[in-house]
Amino acid sequence: RHIIHTVGPVWQGGGKGEAELLASCYQRSLEIAFANDCRTIAFPAISTGVYRYPKAEATAIAVRTVGSFLARNTSPETVTFCCFDEPTSELYRRAIAALGES
């Protein structure tokens, strides 16, 4: 019913605040979803395509930011990470499993 649009940072080597900007993309999208009573939200691997953000780092940021938000809020109830290939899916599975172990 809603589309929440966010633009991720272009990877410039990691020293230009990219990690904070990427985390902000997820955080702000979740805040908007929460404010609009969205029960579900889906995210692509933000910035990992033409913006060249390293997938492992981007995945860790995405999972950590979403996990932190969900620990403090009751919604959204379901978060889906949409992955376009198996290697990316595996990165997300590992990051989610590691989050559950901590």
N, CA, C and O atoms as CSV, one atom per row, in Angstrom:
chain,resi,resn,atom,element,x,y,z
A,1,ARG,N,N,0.801,-1.188,0.000
A,1,ARG,CA,C,0.000,0.000,0.000
A,1,ARG,C,C,0.853,1.265,0.000
A,1,ARG,O,O,0.389,2.337,-0.389
A,2,HIS,N,N,2.092,1.131,0.436
A,2,HIS,CA,C,2.985,2.296,0.471
A,2,HIS,C,C,4.310,1.938,-0.172
A,2,HIS,O,O,4.730,0.781,-0.166
A,3,ILE,N,N,4.949,2.929,-0.718
A,3,ILE,CA,C,6.325,2.798,-1.162
A,3,ILE,C,C,7.117,3.840,-0.400
A,3,ILE,O,O,6.811,5.032,-0.451
A,4,ILE,N,N,8.121,3.390,0.294
A,4,ILE,CA,C,9.022,4.284,1.026
A,4,ILE,C,C,10.321,4.298,0.233
A,4,ILE,O,O,11.010,3.283,0.137
A,5,HIS,N,N,10.642,5.424,-0.319
A,5,HIS,CA,C,11.817,5.515,-1.188
A,5,HIS,C,C,13.001,6.060,-0.403
A,5,HIS,O,O,12.875,7.036,0.337
A,6,THR,N,N,14.137,5.426,-0.571
A,6,THR,CA,C,15.364,5.931,0.035
A,6,THR,C,C,16.489,5.800,-0.976
A,6,THR,O,O,16.490,4.883,-1.798
A,7,VAL,N,N,17.423,6.693,-0.919
A,7,VAL,CA,C,18.576,6.654,-1.810
A,7,VAL,C,C,19.806,6.395,-0.950
A,7,VAL,O,O,20.139,7.181,-0.063
A,8,GLY,N,N,20.464,5.295,-1.224
A,8,GLY,CA,C,21.655,4.942,-0.458
A,8,GLY,C,C,22.876,5.696,-0.931
A,8,GLY,O,O,22.872,6.317,-1.994
A,9,PRO,N,N,23.922,5.632,-0.126
A,9,PRO,CA,C,25.149,6.344,-0.480
A,9,PRO,C,C,25.952,5.616,-1.556
A,9,PRO,O,O,25.890,4.394,-1.689
A,10,VAL,N,N,26.691,6.390,-2.303
A,10,VAL,CA,C,27.653,5.850,-3.262
A,10,VAL,C,C,28.919,5.517,-2.472
A,10,VAL,O,O,29.406,6.335,-1.693
A,11,TRP,N,N,29.446,4.307,-2.681
A,11,TRP,CA,C,30.672,3.897,-2.004
A,11,TRP,C,C,31.844,4.727,-2.526
A,11,TRP,O,O,32.094,4.784,-3.730
A,12,GLN,N,N,32.562,5.372,-1.591
A,12,GLN,CA,C,33.720,6.194,-1.945
A,12,GLN,C,C,34.956,5.750,-1.170
A,12,GLN,O,O,35.881,6.533,-0.955
A,13,GLY,N,N,34.962,4.490,-0.756
A,13,GLY,CA,C,36.111,3.974,-0.033
A,13,GLY,C,C,35.877,3.772,1.451
A,13,GLY,O,O,36.711,3.179,2.135
A,14,GLY,N,N,34.768,4.250,1.950
A,14,GLY,CA,C,34.418,4.027,3.344
A,14,GLY,C,C,34.766,5.150,4.301
A,14,GLY,O,O,34.417,5.082,5.479
A,15,GLY,N,N,35.433,6.161,3.833
A,15,GLY,CA,C,35.841,7.251,4.708
A,15,GLY,C,C,35.014,8.516,4.583
A,15,GLY,O,O,35.398,9.568,5.095
A,16,LYS,N,N,33.902,8.421,3.917
A,16,LYS,CA,C,33.069,9.609,3.683
A,16,LYS,C,C,31.714,9.503,4.382
A,16,LYS,O,O,30.736,10.115,3.954
A,17,GLY,N,N,31.668,8.721,5.463
A,17,GLY,CA,C,30.420,8.597,6.218
A,17,GLY,C,C,29.403,7.661,5.588
A,17,GLY,O,O,28.218,7.714,5.917
A,18,GLU,N,N,29.861,6.806,4.686
A,18,GLU,CA,C,28.938,5.927,3.982
A,18,GLU,C,C,28.169,5.004,4.926
A,18,GLU,O,O,26.973,4.783,4.736
A,19,ALA,N,N,28.841,4.468,5.932
A,19,ALA,CA,C,28.175,3.532,6.859
A,19,ALA,C,C,27.031,4.214,7.599
A,19,ALA,O,O,25.948,3.646,7.740
A,20,GLU,N,N,27.274,5.427,8.067
A,20,GLU,CA,C,26.228,6.166,8.780
A,20,GLU,C,C,25.079,6.511,7.854
A,20,GLU,O,O,23.915,6.427,8.246
A,21,LEU,N,N,25.397,6.899,6.625
A,21,LEU,CA,C,24.350,7.229,5.659
A,21,LEU,C,C,23.508,6.001,5.313
A,21,LEU,O,O,22.285,6.092,5.214
A,22,LEU,N,N,24.159,4.860,5.131
A,22,LEU,CA,C,23.420,3.652,4.804
A,22,LEU,C,C,22.531,3.223,5.967
A,22,LEU,O,O,21.372,2.863,5.762
A,23,ALA,N,N,23.061,3.261,7.170
A,23,ALA,CA,C,22.245,2.923,8.346
A,23,ALA,C,C,21.046,3.862,8.444
A,23,ALA,O,O,19.948,3.437,8.803
A,24,SER,N,N,21.255,5.128,8.127
A,24,SER,CA,C,20.171,6.103,8.162
A,24,SER,C,C,19.072,5.772,7.156
A,24,SER,O,O,17.896,6.014,7.427
A,25,CYS,N,N,19.435,5.227,6.012
A,25,CYS,CA,C,18.432,4.830,5.013
A,25,CYS,C,C,17.477,3.797,5.609
A,25,CYS,O,O,16.258,3.918,5.481
A,26,TYR,N,N,18.040,2.790,6.256
A,26,TYR,CA,C,17.212,1.753,6.871
A,26,TYR,C,C,16.433,2.313,8.057
A,26,TYR,O,O,15.234,2.065,8.185
A,27,GLN,N,N,17.101,3.059,8.917
A,27,GLN,CA,C,16.461,3.606,10.114
A,27,GLN,C,C,15.279,4.492,9.752
A,27,GLN,O,O,14.186,4.328,10.293
A,28,ARG,N,N,15.493,5.412,8.855
A,28,ARG,CA,C,14.429,6.353,8.498
A,28,ARG,C,C,13.268,5.643,7.803
A,28,ARG,O,O,12.108,5.978,8.043
A,29,SER,N,N,13.566,4.673,6.952
A,29,SER,CA,C,12.502,3.908,6.297
A,29,SER,C,C,11.667,3.159,7.326
A,29,SER,O,O,10.441,3.114,7.226
A,30,LEU,N,N,12.332,2.572,8.314
A,30,LEU,CA,C,11.606,1.868,9.377
A,30,LEU,C,C,10.761,2.829,10.210
A,30,LEU,O,O,9.639,2.497,10.593
A,31,GLU,N,N,11.290,4.007,10.486
A,31,GLU,CA,C,10.519,5.006,11.232
A,31,GLU,C,C,9.258,5.411,10.472
A,31,GLU,O,O,8.189,5.556,11.066
A,32,ILE,N,N,9.386,5.591,9.169
A,32,ILE,CA,C,8.229,5.953,8.352
A,32,ILE,C,C,7.225,4.802,8.324
A,32,ILE,O,O,6.019,5.025,8.428
A,33,ALA,N,N,7.717,3.581,8.185
A,33,ALA,CA,C,6.822,2.417,8.205
A,33,ALA,C,C,6.082,2.335,9.533
A,33,ALA,O,O,4.879,2.076,9.563
A,34,PHE,N,N,6.789,2.551,10.614
A,34,PHE,CA,C,6.182,2.513,11.943
A,34,PHE,C,C,5.106,3.600,12.077
A,34,PHE,O,O,4.006,3.337,12.563
A,35,ALA,N,N,5.428,4.797,11.648
A,35,ALA,CA,C,4.494,5.916,11.749
A,35,ALA,C,C,3.237,5.704,10.918
A,35,ALA,O,O,2.185,6.267,11.219
A,36,ASN,N,N,3.348,4.895,9.873
A,36,ASN,CA,C,2.202,4.632,8.996
A,36,ASN,C,C,1.548,3.288,9.266
A,36,ASN,O,O,0.774,2.792,8.447
A,37,ASP,N,N,1.860,2.698,10.418
A,37,ASP,CA,C,1.269,1.421,10.834
A,37,ASP,C,C,1.470,0.309,9.807
A,37,ASP,O,O,0.591,-0.531,9.615
A,38,CYS,N,N,2.613,0.307,9.158
A,38,CYS,CA,C,2.921,-0.765,8.201
A,38,CYS,C,C,3.302,-2.022,8.985
A,38,CYS,O,O,4.152,-1.980,9.875
A,39,ARG,N,N,2.675,-3.116,8.646
A,39,ARG,CA,C,2.992,-4.383,9.318
A,39,ARG,C,C,4.177,-5.077,8.687
A,39,ARG,O,O,4.861,-5.860,9.346
A,40,THR,N,N,4.429,-4.801,7.423
A,40,THR,CA,C,5.550,-5.422,6.724
A,40,THR,C,C,6.331,-4.375,5.946
A,40,THR,O,O,5.813,-3.319,5.582
A,41,ILE,N,N,7.588,-4.702,5.704
A,41,ILE,CA,C,8.427,-3.852,4.863
A,41,ILE,C,C,9.450,-4.764,4.197
A,41,ILE,O,O,9.875,-5.764,4.775
A,42,ALA,N,N,9.836,-4.412,2.986
A,42,ALA,CA,C,10.852,-5.172,2.256
A,42,ALA,C,C,11.943,-4.213,1.808
A,42,ALA,O,O,11.673,-3.086,1.394
A,43,PHE,N,N,13.173,-4.681,1.900
A,43,PHE,CA,C,14.327,-3.889,1.497
A,43,PHE,C,C,15.149,-4.645,0.468
A,43,PHE,O,O,15.369,-5.848,0.611
A,44,PRO,N,N,15.608,-3.946,-0.575
A,44,PRO,CA,C,16.641,-4.533,-1.426
A,44,PRO,C,C,17.984,-4.336,-0.717
A,44,PRO,O,O,18.038,-3.745,0.361
A,45,ALA,N,N,19.034,-4.817,-1.306
A,45,ALA,CA,C,20.378,-4.602,-0.751
A,45,ALA,C,C,20.812,-3.189,-1.164
A,45,ALA,O,O,21.515,-3.007,-2.158
A,46,ILE,N,N,20.386,-2.218,-0.397
A,46,ILE,CA,C,20.570,-0.799,-0.734
A,46,ILE,C,C,22.049,-0.480,-0.973
A,46,ILE,O,O,22.918,-0.853,-0.185
A,47,SER,N,N,22.304,0.209,-2.065
A,47,SER,CA,C,23.612,0.730,-2.470
A,47,SER,C,C,24.604,-0.301,-2.988
A,47,SER,O,O,25.726,0.059,-3.342
A,48,THR,N,N,24.218,-1.581,-3.041
A,48,THR,CA,C,25.198,-2.595,-3.429
A,48,THR,C,C,25.275,-2.839,-4.933
A,48,THR,O,O,26.100,-3.630,-5.390
A,49,GLY,N,N,24.443,-2.183,-5.688
A,49,GLY,CA,C,24.482,-2.327,-7.144
A,49,GLY,C,C,25.419,-1.301,-7.752
A,49,GLY,O,O,26.628,-1.335,-7.519
A,50,VAL,N,N,24.863,-0.398,-8.526
A,50,VAL,CA,C,25.678,0.586,-9.228
A,50,VAL,C,C,26.401,1.548,-8.276
A,50,VAL,O,O,27.359,2.211,-8.677
A,51,TYR,N,N,25.948,1.627,-7.020
A,51,TYR,CA,C,26.630,2.492,-6.046
A,51,TYR,C,C,27.831,1.804,-5.408
A,51,TYR,O,O,28.564,2.428,-4.641
A,52,ARG,N,N,28.041,0.522,-5.718
A,52,ARG,CA,C,29.250,-0.247,-5.400
A,52,ARG,C,C,29.567,-0.407,-3.914
A,52,ARG,O,O,30.721,-0.647,-3.560
A,53,TYR,N,N,28.580,-0.283,-3.048
A,53,TYR,CA,C,28.854,-0.514,-1.623
A,53,TYR,C,C,29.198,-1.990,-1.458
A,53,TYR,O,O,28.468,-2.837,-1.972
A,54,PRO,N,N,30.283,-2.332,-0.760
A,54,PRO,CA,C,30.637,-3.745,-0.572
A,54,PRO,C,C,29.503,-4.513,0.109
A,54,PRO,O,O,29.005,-4.105,1.159
A,55,LYS,N,N,29.111,-5.611,-0.492
A,55,LYS,CA,C,27.922,-6.324,-0.033
A,55,LYS,C,C,28.021,-6.817,1.400
A,55,LYS,O,O,27.046,-6.717,2.145
A,56,ALA,N,N,29.154,-7.338,1.805
A,56,ALA,CA,C,29.273,-7.851,3.173
A,56,ALA,C,C,29.087,-6.729,4.194
A,56,ALA,O,O,28.388,-6.903,5.193
A,57,GLU,N,N,29.708,-5.586,3.943
A,57,GLU,CA,C,29.555,-4.451,4.860
A,57,GLU,C,C,28.120,-3.927,4.851
A,57,GLU,O,O,27.550,-3.650,5.906
A,58,ALA,N,N,27.547,-3.794,3.677
A,58,ALA,CA,C,26.179,-3.286,3.570
A,58,ALA,C,C,25.187,-4.215,4.259
A,58,ALA,O,O,24.247,-3.764,4.913
A,59,THR,N,N,25.407,-5.511,4.105
A,59,THR,CA,C,24.534,-6.496,4.744
A,59,THR,C,C,24.602,-6.380,6.256
A,59,THR,O,O,23.571,-6.381,6.929
A,60,ALA,N,N,25.809,-6.281,6.791
A,60,ALA,CA,C,25.974,-6.156,8.243
A,60,ALA,C,C,25.269,-4.910,8.766
A,60,ALA,O,O,24.620,-4.955,9.811
A,61,ILE,N,N,25.391,-3.816,8.055
A,61,ILE,CA,C,24.737,-2.567,8.465
A,61,ILE,C,C,23.224,-2.727,8.417
A,61,ILE,O,O,22.525,-2.320,9.345
A,62,ALA,N,N,22.720,-3.314,7.345
A,62,ALA,CA,C,21.271,-3.496,7.194
A,62,ALA,C,C,20.709,-4.350,8.321
A,62,ALA,O,O,19.731,-3.969,8.963
A,63,VAL,N,N,21.316,-5.486,8.559
A,63,VAL,CA,C,20.798,-6.416,9.571
A,63,VAL,C,C,20.927,-5.820,10.971
A,63,VAL,O,O,20.005,-5.938,11.778
A,64,ARG,N,N,22.040,-5.192,11.261
A,64,ARG,CA,C,22.236,-4.569,12.581
A,64,ARG,C,C,21.221,-3.436,12.816
A,64,ARG,O,O,20.635,-3.342,13.895
A,65,THR,N,N,21.019,-2.589,11.818
A,65,THR,CA,C,20.100,-1.458,11.966
A,65,THR,C,C,18.661,-1.934,12.118
A,65,THR,O,O,17.932,-1.444,12.980
A,66,VAL,N,N,18.253,-2.880,11.292
A,66,VAL,CA,C,16.894,-3.417,11.375
A,66,VAL,C,C,16.700,-4.147,12.702
A,66,VAL,O,O,15.671,-3.977,13.356
A,67,GLY,N,N,17.666,-4.947,13.098
A,67,GLY,CA,C,17.564,-5.668,14.367
A,67,GLY,C,C,17.426,-4.736,15.552
A,67,GLY,O,O,16.615,-4.973,16.447
A,68,SER,N,N,18.206,-3.692,15.558
A,68,SER,CA,C,18.143,-2.702,16.640
A,68,SER,C,C,16.776,-2.022,16.688
A,68,SER,O,O,16.208,-1.821,17.761
A,69,PHE,N,N,16.260,-1.672,15.518
A,69,PHE,CA,C,14.948,-1.025,15.462
A,69,PHE,C,C,13.864,-1.952,15.979
A,69,PHE,O,O,13.022,-1.547,16.780
A,70,LEU,N,N,13.884,-3.191,15.525
A,70,LEU,CA,C,12.846,-4.147,15.923
A,70,LEU,C,C,12.918,-4.482,17.410
A,70,LEU,O,O,11.905,-4.833,18.016
A,71,ALA,N,N,14.092,-4.379,17.994
A,71,ALA,CA,C,14.236,-4.636,19.431
A,71,ALA,C,C,13.545,-3.562,20.264
A,71,ALA,O,O,13.206,-3.796,21.424
A,72,ARG,N,N,13.336,-2.391,19.681
A,72,ARG,CA,C,12.732,-1.263,20.397
A,72,ARG,C,C,11.308,-0.941,19.975
A,72,ARG,O,O,10.651,-0.111,20.603
A,73,ASN,N,N,10.819,-1.589,18.917
A,73,ASN,CA,C,9.514,-1.233,18.368
A,73,ASN,C,C,8.693,-2.482,18.061
A,73,ASN,O,O,9.237,-3.560,17.823
A,74,THR,N,N,7.388,-2.315,18.073
A,74,THR,CA,C,6.485,-3.443,17.839
A,74,THR,C,C,6.150,-3.659,16.370
A,74,THR,O,O,5.596,-4.697,16.006
A,75,SER,N,N,6.472,-2.709,15.545
A,75,SER,CA,C,6.226,-2.884,14.116
A,75,SER,C,C,7.322,-2.169,13.337
A,75,SER,O,O,7.955,-1.252,13.859
A,76,PRO,N,N,7.546,-2.574,12.116
A,76,PRO,CA,C,6.798,-3.594,11.396
A,76,PRO,C,C,7.004,-4.986,11.989
A,76,PRO,O,O,8.016,-5.275,12.627
A,77,GLU,N,N,6.009,-5.829,11.754
A,77,GLU,CA,C,6.055,-7.192,12.275
A,77,GLU,C,C,6.978,-8.078,11.451
A,77,GLU,O,O,7.602,-8.997,11.980
A,78,THR,N,N,7.063,-7.799,10.157
A,78,THR,CA,C,7.873,-8.612,9.254
A,78,THR,C,C,8.756,-7.709,8.402
A,78,THR,O,O,8.289,-6.732,7.815
A,79,VAL,N,N,10.040,-8.053,8.346
A,79,VAL,CA,C,10.979,-7.362,7.468
A,79,VAL,C,C,11.555,-8.405,6.516
A,79,VAL,O,O,12.049,-9.448,6.945
A,80,THR,N,N,11.486,-8.113,5.231
A,80,THR,CA,C,12.013,-9.005,4.211
A,80,THR,C,C,13.195,-8.331,3.537
A,80,THR,O,O,13.114,-7.175,3.122
A,81,PHE,N,N,14.294,-9.066,3.433
A,81,PHE,CA,C,15.437,-8.596,2.659
A,81,PHE,C,C,15.364,-9.283,1.303
A,81,PHE,O,O,15.483,-10.506,1.219
A,82,CYS,N,N,15.169,-8.504,0.242
A,82,CYS,CA,C,15.050,-9.039,-1.122
A,82,CYS,C,C,16.448,-9.113,-1.734
A,82,CYS,O,O,17.136,-8.101,-1.862
A,83,CYS,N,N,16.848,-10.304,-2.105
A,83,CYS,CA,C,18.177,-10.508,-2.670
A,83,CYS,C,C,18.046,-11.024,-4.092
A,83,CYS,O,O,17.182,-11.851,-4.384
A,84,PHE,N,N,18.897,-10.539,-4.966
A,84,PHE,CA,C,18.794,-10.882,-6.373
A,84,PHE,C,C,19.666,-12.060,-6.779
A,84,PHE,O,O,19.597,-12.519,-7.918
A,85,ASP,N,N,20.495,-12.556,-5.847
A,85,ASP,CA,C,21.294,-13.730,-6.175
A,85,ASP,C,C,21.596,-14.513,-4.897
A,85,ASP,O,O,21.440,-14.011,-3.784
A,86,GLU,N,N,22.022,-15.733,-5.087
A,86,GLU,CA,C,22.274,-16.626,-3.954
A,86,GLU,C,C,23.431,-16.159,-3.069
A,86,GLU,O,O,23.314,-16.260,-1.848
A,87,PRO,N,N,24.531,-15.658,-3.609
A,87,PRO,CA,C,25.606,-15.176,-2.730
A,87,PRO,C,C,25.141,-14.052,-1.786
A,87,PRO,O,O,25.536,-14.016,-0.621
A,88,THR,N,N,24.320,-13.158,-2.286
A,88,THR,CA,C,23.800,-12.091,-1.432
A,88,THR,C,C,22.851,-12.664,-0.391
A,88,THR,O,O,22.891,-12.261,0.771
A,89,SER,N,N,22.005,-13.592,-0.792
A,89,SER,CA,C,21.105,-14.247,0.167
A,89,SER,C,C,21.898,-14.909,1.285
A,89,SER,O,O,21.513,-14.830,2.452
A,90,GLU,N,N,22.979,-15.547,0.942
A,90,GLU,CA,C,23.810,-16.213,1.945
A,90,GLU,C,C,24.431,-15.202,2.912
A,90,GLU,O,O,24.515,-15.468,4.111
A,91,LEU,N,N,24.859,-14.063,2.410
A,91,LEU,CA,C,25.377,-13.013,3.293
A,91,LEU,C,C,24.324,-12.595,4.316
A,91,LEU,O,O,24.629,-12.442,5.498
A,92,TYR,N,N,23.099,-12.413,3.864
A,92,TYR,CA,C,22.025,-12.022,4.774
A,92,TYR,C,C,21.713,-13.128,5.774
A,92,TYR,O,O,21.512,-12.851,6.957
A,93,ARG,N,N,21.670,-14.375,5.315
A,93,ARG,CA,C,21.408,-15.477,6.242
A,93,ARG,C,C,22.458,-15.534,7.354
A,93,ARG,O,O,22.133,-15.719,8.527
A,94,ARG,N,N,23.716,-15.373,6.962
A,94,ARG,CA,C,24.795,-15.396,7.954
A,94,ARG,C,C,24.711,-14.219,8.920
A,94,ARG,O,O,24.896,-14.390,10.125
A,95,ALA,N,N,24.437,-13.040,8.405
A,95,ALA,CA,C,24.340,-11.861,9.267
A,95,ALA,C,C,23.175,-11.967,10.234
A,95,ALA,O,O,23.290,-11.571,11.393
A,96,ILE,N,N,22.065,-12.495,9.769
A,96,ILE,CA,C,20.881,-12.679,10.638
A,96,ILE,C,C,21.188,-13.731,11.693
A,96,ILE,O,O,20.831,-13.556,12.858
A,97,ALA,N,N,21.838,-14.814,11.309
A,97,ALA,CA,C,22.195,-15.852,12.277
A,97,ALA,C,C,23.153,-15.301,13.325
A,97,ALA,O,O,23.009,-15.601,14.511
A,98,ALA,N,N,24.114,-14.513,12.910
A,98,ALA,CA,C,25.074,-13.923,13.852
A,98,ALA,C,C,24.383,-12.968,14.812
A,98,ALA,O,O,24.739,-12.901,15.989
A,99,LEU,N,N,23.396,-12.228,14.318
A,99,LEU,CA,C,22.653,-11.307,15.170
A,99,LEU,C,C,21.907,-12.083,16.251
A,99,LEU,O,O,21.836,-11.651,17.402
A,100,GLY,N,N,21.357,-13.221,15.873
A,100,GLY,CA,C,20.632,-14.060,16.830
A,100,GLY,C,C,21.536,-14.677,17.878
A,100,GLY,O,O,21.084,-15.006,18.975
A,101,GLU,N,N,22.823,-14.838,17.546
A,101,GLU,CA,C,23.781,-15.428,18.476
A,101,GLU,C,C,24.307,-14.413,19.468
A,101,GLU,O,O,24.827,-14.787,20.519
A,102,SER,N,N,24.181,-13.123,19.149
A,102,SER,CA,C,24.737,-12.099,20.047
A,102,SER,C,C,23.754,-11.690,21.119
A,102,SER,O,O,24.067,-10.840,21.952
